[in-house]
Amino acid sequence: MGLASGLARLLRRDGHTVDLAANGRLALTQLDERAYDLILCDVRMPELDGPTLYRLLARQQPDLCSRVIFLTGDTLEPATQAFLEQSGAPRLTKPFTIAEARRAIQRALHLGHPAMPVERTIDL
């Protein structure tokens, strides 16, 4: 089981509705079709990587930027470090625990929509 499907399973068990996208391009299509409360996004993805997706969101749907959590195992790459620092977006560094994922998700949801229940997340 891959990371995305494992996180989706965890989120569904916690009562969230989850959509998966295999890459950043597909995620953009999904984001145009429906509203999401949270985006869990890998930094490295095929076709459209996490930093590029984030920059497009900043231009097209800036309110979503506060509801993105990046997932990465690439913490030593200077470009990745620079992007994560510049964006200020929360991150989960692989490997992470279920408890760490739950805390990051709850924190991001609280900051993004303090009074809104979670309806839909997208996991890339």
C-alpha contacts under 8 A as a table, 3 or more apart, distances in Angstrom:
res1	aa1	res2	aa2	distance
1	M	5	S	6.39
1	M	6	G	6.33
2	G	5	S	5.47
2	G	6	G	6.10
3	L	6	G	5.07
3	L	7	L	6.09
4	A	7	L	5.21
4	A	8	A	6.06
4	A	20	L	7.36
4	A	123	D	6.07
4	A	124	L	6.24
5	S	8	A	4.92
5	S	9	R	6.10
5	S	20	L	7.81
6	G	9	R	5.13
6	G	10	L	6.29
7	L	10	L	5.01
7	L	11	L	6.08
7	L	123	D	7.60
8	A	11	L	5.12
8	A	12	R	6.05
8	A	18	V	6.06
8	A	19	D	7.77
8	A	20	L	7.59
8	A	123	D	6.77
9	R	12	R	5.14
9	R	13	R	6.19
10	L	13	R	5.15
10	L	14	D	6.35
11	L	14	D	4.96
11	L	15	G	6.46
11	L	16	H	5.37
11	L	17	T	7.47
11	L	18	V	7.10
12	R	15	G	5.02
12	R	16	H	4.86
12	R	17	T	6.04
12	R	18	V	6.65
13	R	16	H	7.32
16	H	118	V	6.63
16	H	119	E	6.27
16	H	120	R	6.38
16	H	121	T	7.17
17	T	119	E	5.94
17	T	120	R	4.71
17	T	121	T	6.22
18	V	120	R	5.67
18	V	121	T	4.87
18	V	122	I	5.63
18	V	123	D	6.98
19	D	120	R	7.46
19	D	121	T	6.31
19	D	122	I	4.79
19	D	123	D	6.28
20	L	122	I	5.65
20	L	123	D	4.94
20	L	124	L	5.86
21	A	24	G	7.24
21	A	26	L	5.69
21	A	27	A	5.30
21	A	30	Q	7.95
21	A	122	I	7.21
21	A	123	D	6.50
21	A	124	L	5.11
22	A	26	L	6.67
22	A	27	A	7.66
22	A	124	L	6.16
23	N	26	L	5.57
23	N	27	A	6.35
23	N	45	M	5.70
23	N	46	P	5.59
23	N	47	E	6.35
23	N	48	L	6.50
23	N	49	D	7.70
23	N	124	L	6.42
24	G	27	A	4.90
24	G	28	L	6.26
24	G	45	M	6.65
24	G	46	P	7.19
24	G	47	E	6.53
24	G	48	L	4.61
24	G	49	D	6.06
24	G	50	G	6.95
24	G	53	L	6.17
24	G	124	L	7.33
25	R	28	L	5.21
25	R	29	T	6.57
25	R	47	E	6.53
25	R	48	L	5.79
26	L	29	T	5.13
26	L	30	Q	6.32
27	A	30	Q	5.02
27	A	31	L	6.05
27	A	122	I	7.76
27	A	124	L	7.30
28	L	31	L	4.98
28	L	32	D	6.26
28	L	53	L	7.62
29	T	32	D	5.19
29	T	33	E	6.44
30	Q	33	E	5.06
30	Q	34	R	6.31
31	L	34	R	5.60
31	L	35	A	6.42
31	L	36	Y	7.15
32	D	35	A	7.81
35	A	120	R	7.37
36	Y	39	I	7.23
36	Y	119	E	7.29
36	Y	120	R	5.04
36	Y	121	T	5.42
36	Y	122	I	6.85
37	D	64	L	7.94
37	D	67	R	6.85
37	D	109	L	7.08
37	D	112	G	7.84
37	D	113	H	7.82
37	D	118	V	6.04
37	D	119	E	6.53
37	D	120	R	5.62
37	D	121	T	5.69
38	L	64	L	7.64
38	L	67	R	4.96
38	L	68	V	6.02
38	L	69	I	7.81
38	L	105	I	7.95
38	L	108	A	7.58
38	L	109	L	6.77
38	L	120	R	7.11
38	L	121	T	4.82
38	L	122	I	6.50
39	I	67	R	6.19
39	I	68	V	4.72
39	I	69	I	6.24
39	I	121	T	5.78
39	I	122	I	4.95
39	I	123	D	6.03
39	I	124	L	7.70
40	L	68	V	5.91
40	L	69	I	4.91
40	L	70	F	5.93
40	L	71	L	6.98
40	L	121	T	7.63
40	L	122	I	6.26
40	L	123	D	4.79
40	L	124	L	6.06
41	C	50	G	6.20
41	C	68	V	6.93
41	C	69	I	6.13
41	C	70	F	4.82
41	C	71	L	5.86
41	C	123	D	6.24
41	C	124	L	4.91
42	D	45	M	6.34
42	D	49	D	7.70
42	D	50	G	5.89
42	D	70	F	5.53
42	D	71	L	4.56
42	D	72	T	5.94
42	D	124	L	6.07
43	V	49	D	6.00
43	V	50	G	4.24
43	V	51	P	6.47
43	V	70	F	6.16
43	V	71	L	6.12
43	V	72	T	5.68
43	V	80	T	7.72
44	R	49	D	5.22
44	R	50	G	6.06
44	R	72	T	7.47
45	M	48	L	6.16
45	M	49	D	4.65
45	M	50	G	6.63
46	P	49	D	6.34
48	L	52	T	6.34
48	L	53	L	6.49
49	D	52	T	5.50
49	D	53	L	6.21
50	G	53	L	5.04
50	G	54	Y	6.07
50	G	70	F	7.56
51	P	54	Y	5.05
51	P	55	R	6.24
51	P	83	F	6.88
52	T	55	R	5.11
52	T	56	L	6.23
53	L	56	L	5.15
53	L	57	L	6.15
54	Y	57	L	5.01
54	Y	58	A	6.15
54	Y	65	C	6.85
55	R	58	A	5.01
55	R	59	R	6.56
56	L	59	R	5.23
56	L	60	Q	6.00
56	L	61	Q	7.89
57	L	60	Q	5.00
57	L	61	Q	4.88
57	L	62	P	5.68
57	L	64	L	6.79
57	L	65	C	6.54
58	A	61	Q	5.84
58	A	62	P	4.24
58	A	63	D	7.76
58	A	64	L	7.70
58	A	65	C	6.23
59	R	62	P	6.05
61	Q	64	L	5.80
61	Q	65	C	7.58
62	P	65	C	5.49
62	P	66	S	7.98
63	D	66	S	6.35
63	D	67	R	7.77
64	L	67	R	5.21
64	L	68	V	6.81
65	C	68	V	5.59
65	C	89	A	7.68
66	S	89	A	7.06
66	S	108	A	7.40
66	S	111	L	7.56
66	S	112	G	5.79
67	R	108	A	5.79
67	R	109	L	6.75
67	R	111	L	7.89
67	R	112	G	5.56
68	V	89	A	6.52
68	V	90	P	7.17
68	V	108	A	7.55
69	I	89	A	6.27
69	I	90	P	5.06
69	I	91	R	5.26
69	I	92	L	7.22
69	I	104	A	7.70
69	I	105	I	7.70
69	I	108	A	7.49
70	F	89	A	7.08
70	F	90	P	6.33
70	F	91	R	4.50
70	F	92	L	6.23
71	L	91	R	5.66
71	L	92	L	4.90
71	L	93	T	5.94
71	L	94	K	6.85
72	T	75	T	6.84
72	T	91	R	7.36
72	T	92	L	6.50
72	T	93	T	5.11
72	T	94	K	5.69
73	G	93	T	5.57
73	G	94	K	4.69
73	G	95	P	7.17
74	D	77	E	5.96
74	D	80	T	6.87
75	T	78	P	7.93
75	T	80	T	6.59
75	T	81	Q	6.16
75	T	93	T	7.48
76	L	80	T	7.57
76	L	81	Q	6.98
77	E	80	T	5.34
77	E	81	Q	6.26
78	P	81	Q	5.05
78	P	82	A	6.01
79	A	82	A	5.11
79	A	83	F	6.11
80	T	83	F	5.16
80	T	84	L	6.15
81	Q	84	L	5.27
81	Q	85	E	6.11
82	A	85	E	5.20
82	A	86	Q	5.97
83	F	86	Q	5.09
83	F	87	S	5.96
84	L	87	S	5.30
84	L	88	G	5.98
84	L	89	A	6.43
84	L	91	R	7.86
85	E	88	G	5.32
85	E	89	A	7.79
90	P	104	A	7.47
90	P	108	A	7.77
91	R	104	A	7.88
92	L	96	F	6.57
92	L	100	E	7.67
92	L	101	A	7.05
92	L	104	A	7.61
93	T	96	F	6.06
96	F	100	E	6.29
96	F	101	A	6.97
97	T	100	E	5.13
97	T	101	A	6.33
98	I	101	A	5.07
98	I	102	R	6.14
99	A	102	R	5.13
99	A	103	R	6.16
100	E	103	R	5.19
100	E	104	A	6.18
101	A	104	A	5.23
101	A	105	I	6.09
102	R	105	I	5.13
102	R	106	Q	6.08
103	R	106	Q	5.23
103	R	107	R	6.04
104	A	107	R	5.14
104	A	108	A	6.09
105	I	108	A	5.21
105	I	109	L	6.07
106	Q	109	L	5.12
106	Q	110	H	6.02
107	R	110	H	5.15
107	R	111	L	6.17
108	A	111	L	5.17
108	A	112	G	5.90
109	L	112	G	5.11
109	L	113	H	5.78
109	L	114	P	6.93
109	L	118	V	7.47
110	H	113	H	5.45
110	H	114	P	4.39
110	H	115	A	7.57
111	L	114	P	5.77
113	H	116	M	5.28
118	V	121	T	7.85
